[in-house]
Amino acid sequence: MGLSRRASHTVISYSAAISACERGGQWQQALSLLSEMREAMVELDVIICSAGISACEKGEQWQRALSLLSETREAKVEPDVIICSAGISACAKGERWQQALSLLSGMSKVSLESNVMSYSAALSACAKGEQWQRALSLLSEMRRVKLEPTVISYGAGISACAKGEQWQRALSLLSEMRRARLESDVVSYSDAISACAKGEQWQRALSLVSEMWKLRLKPNVISYSGARRHHLQCWDQRVRERRAVAAGSIAAQRDVGGEDET
């Protein structure tokens, strides 16, 4: 077997092994294999780098992901959208919104066109970093470059608004999702409920819970967690009590009416 063919098989073998580690969430083994490749002087390629960075992203190792991304450039492997998006996602999981936005803006400098995946990853970073204004700015930017926000994009925006106690904006994004005919999910509604609860908008929060049931979205623990659960339950109890009082009043009137007839 020729040297070039043997090298090709070696690259394929490493690529398959690192990809398997990425799928299995084994970032340490993925980095170990990459280290072996360097020692064996096997050249990196886009697929291998992408799998390695994705493994770091899944393992919430944002520093290692960025280090590998830097190494990719040094090895003269041109990063693609998938590699950059994985790096942004790693920053999001590490709650490093500044680095995530820096990677997103840096994509245009190397003539890479950001896509929905990269924007959604940056939005997630902003949500975790409680940067609701930047999240809304990214959503506006997506529309400006003719990219349609997905459920994940809107969900991250709603989450950012909830953390920033911006209930009006959270509800606005939820309404925008419906107008775009996107299928709302439990997480988006839960975050919108959280935003309303923080803004003491209990009626709106209960209305959203009712809306979830109509859409066959079962409210989960998150929807009723912590302080939200307490306030929503208190409000719900008041509503029940008022209904009971009203029902009792009607029953009493009927009894009085019956006595008059006799």
C-alpha positions in Angstrom: 0.0 0.0 0.0 1.4 3.4 -1.0 2.2 6.1 1.6 -0.6 8.4 0.4 -3.1 5.6 0.5 -2.0 4.5 4.0 -2.2 8.1 5.2 -5.7 8.4 3.8 -6.8 5.3 5.7 -5.2 6.7 8.9 -7.1 10.0 8.5 -10.3 8.1 7.9 -9.7 5.9 11.0 -9.0 8.8 13.2 -12.0 10.7 11.8 -14.3 7.8 12.5 -13.0 7.3 16.1 -13.2 11.0 17.0 -16.7 11.3 15.5 -17.7 8.3 17.7 -16.3 10.0 20.7 -18.2 13.2 19.8 -21.5 11.2 19.5 -20.8 9.5 22.8 -19.9 12.7 24.6 -16.4 11.5 25.3 -14.4 14.7 24.9 -11.3 13.5 26.8 -10.9 10.6 24.4 -11.5 12.8 21.4 -8.7 15.2 22.5 -6.5 12.2 23.3 -6.9 11.0 19.7 -6.2 14.5 18.3 -3.0 14.5 20.4 -2.1 11.1 18.9 -2.6 12.6 15.4 -0.2 15.4 16.1 2.5 13.0 17.3 2.0 10.8 14.3 2.1 14.0 12.1 -1.3 13.2 10.6 -2.8 16.2 9.0 -6.1 17.6 10.5 -9.1 18.2 8.2 -12.4 20.0 8.6 -14.4 16.9 9.6 -11.9 15.9 12.3 -11.7 19.4 13.7 -15.5 19.7 13.7 -15.9 16.5 15.6 -13.3 17.4 18.1 -14.9 20.9 18.8 -18.4 19.4 18.9 -17.1 16.8 21.5 -15.8 19.7 23.6 -19.1 21.5 23.2 -21.1 18.6 24.4 -18.7 18.2 27.3 -19.1 21.9 28.1 -15.4 22.5 27.6 -15.5 25.9 26.0 -11.9 26.8 26.6 -10.7 23.6 24.9 -13.2 24.1 22.1 -11.7 27.6 21.4 -8.2 26.3 21.7 -8.9 23.6 19.1 -10.6 26.2 16.9 -7.4 28.3 17.1 -5.3 25.2 16.3 -7.5 24.6 13.3 -6.6 27.9 11.9 -2.9 27.4 12.6 -3.0 24.1 10.8 -4.3 26.0 7.8 -7.7 24.2 7.9 -10.3 26.7 6.9 -13.1 26.7 9.6 -16.6 26.2 8.1 -20.0 27.2 9.5 -20.4 23.9 11.4 -17.0 24.3 13.2 -17.7 28.0 14.1 -21.3 27.1 15.3 -19.9 24.3 17.5 -17.5 26.8 19.0 -20.3 29.3 19.6 -22.4 26.5 21.2 -19.5 25.6 23.5 -19.2 29.3 24.6 -23.0 29.3 25.2 -22.8 26.2 27.5 -19.9 27.8 29.3 -21.9 31.0 29.7 -19.4 33.0 27.8 -21.6 35.3 25.7 -18.8 37.7 24.9 -16.7 35.0 23.2 -19.8 33.6 21.5 -20.7 37.0 19.9 -17.0 37.5 19.0 -17.0 34.2 17.1 -20.2 35.1 15.3 -19.0 38.5 14.2 -15.6 37.0 13.2 -17.3 34.6 10.8 -17.8 37.5 8.3 -14.1 38.4 8.5 -13.2 35.0 7.0 -16.0 35.2 4.4 -18.3 32.7 6.2 -22.0 33.4 6.0 -23.6 32.9 9.4 -26.7 30.6 9.3 -29.6 29.9 11.6 -27.5 27.4 13.6 -24.8 29.9 14.4 -27.3 32.6 15.3 -29.3 30.3 17.5 -26.2 29.2 19.3 -25.3 32.9 19.9 -28.8 33.6 21.1 -28.5 30.8 23.6 -25.3 32.3 24.9 -27.0 35.7 25.3 -29.9 34.0 27.2 -27.6 32.2 29.6 -25.7 35.5 30.1 -28.9 37.4 30.7 -28.2 39.7 27.8 -31.8 40.2 26.6 -31.0 43.4 24.6 -28.3 41.6 22.7 -30.6 38.7 22.1 -33.3 40.9 20.6 -30.6 42.6 18.5 -29.6 39.2 17.1 -33.1 38.3 16.2 -33.5 41.6 14.4 -30.2 41.0 12.6 -31.4 37.5 11.5 -34.5 39.1 9.9 -32.3 41.7 8.3 -30.1 39.1 6.6 -33.2 37.1 5.5 -32.8 34.3 8.0 -36.0 32.9 9.5 -35.7 32.4 13.3 -36.6 28.9 14.4 -38.3 27.7 17.6 -34.9 27.4 19.2 -34.0 31.0 18.1 -37.3 32.4 19.5 -37.0 30.2 22.6 -33.6 31.6 23.4 -34.9 35.1 23.0 -37.8 34.5 25.3 -35.5 32.9 27.9 -33.2 36.0 27.7 -36.3 38.3 28.2 -37.5 36.2 31.1 -34.1 36.4 32.9 -34.1 40.2 32.2 -37.7 40.5 33.6 -39.0 41.8 30.3 -42.4 40.1 30.3 -43.9 42.3 27.5 -41.0 41.5 25.2 -41.2 37.8 26.1 -44.9 37.7 25.2 -44.3 39.7 22.0 -41.8 37.0 20.9 -44.2 34.3 21.8 -46.9 36.0 19.7 -44.4 36.4 16.9 -43.7 32.7 16.9 -47.4 32.0 16.5 -47.6 34.5 13.6 -44.7 32.7 11.9 -46.7 29.5 12.3 -43.9 27.9 14.3 -45.0 25.1 16.8 -44.4 26.5 20.3 -42.9 24.2 22.8 -43.1 23.7 26.5 -39.8 25.4 27.2 -40.8 28.6 25.3 -44.1 28.8 27.2 -42.4 28.0 30.6 -40.0 30.9 30.0 -42.8 33.2 29.0 -44.7 32.2 32.2 -41.5 32.9 34.2 -41.3 36.3 32.7 -44.9 37.1 33.6 -44.4 35.7 37.1 -41.4 38.0 37.7 -43.4 40.9 36.4 -46.3 39.9 38.8 -48.5 39.4 35.8 -50.3 36.4 37.3 -53.4 36.6 35.1 -51.3 36.5 32.0 -49.2 33.6 33.5 -52.4 31.6 34.2 -53.7 32.5 30.7 -50.5 31.0 29.2 -50.9 27.8 31.3 -54.5 27.5 30.0 -53.2 28.1 26.5 -50.6 25.3 26.9 -53.4 22.9 27.7 -55.4 23.9 24.7 -52.3 23.3 22.5 -51.8 19.9 24.2 -48.6 21.1 25.8 -48.4 19.7 29.3 -47.0 22.2 31.8 -44.0 20.7 33.5 -42.2 21.3 36.7 -40.3 24.3 35.2 -43.7 26.0 34.4 -44.6 25.9 38.1 -41.2 25.9 39.8 -40.0 28.1 42.7 -41.6 31.4 43.3 -43.7 31.1 40.1 -45.3 27.9 41.5 -46.2 29.6 44.7 -47.6 32.7 43.1 -49.5 30.9 40.4 -51.0 28.5 43.0 -52.0 31.4 45.2 -53.7 33.1 42.3 -55.3 29.9 41.2 -56.6 29.4 44.7 -58.2 32.9 44.7 -59.9 32.2 41.4 -61.3 28.9 42.8 -62.5 30.6 45.9 -64.2 33.3 44.0 -65.9 30.8 41.8 -67.0 28.8 44.9 -68.4 32.0 46.5 -70.2 32.8 43.3 -71.6 29.3 43.0 -72.7 29.4 46.6 -74.5 32.7 46.1 -76.4 31.4 43.1 -77.4 28.3 45.0 -78.5 30.4 48.0 -80.7 32.6 45.6 -82.2 29.4 44.2 -83.0 28.2 47.7 -84.6 31.5 48.6 -86.6 31.5 45.3 -87.8 28.0 46.2 -89.0 29.0 49.6 -90.9 32.0 48.2 -92.8 29.7 45.8 -93.8 27.5 48.7 
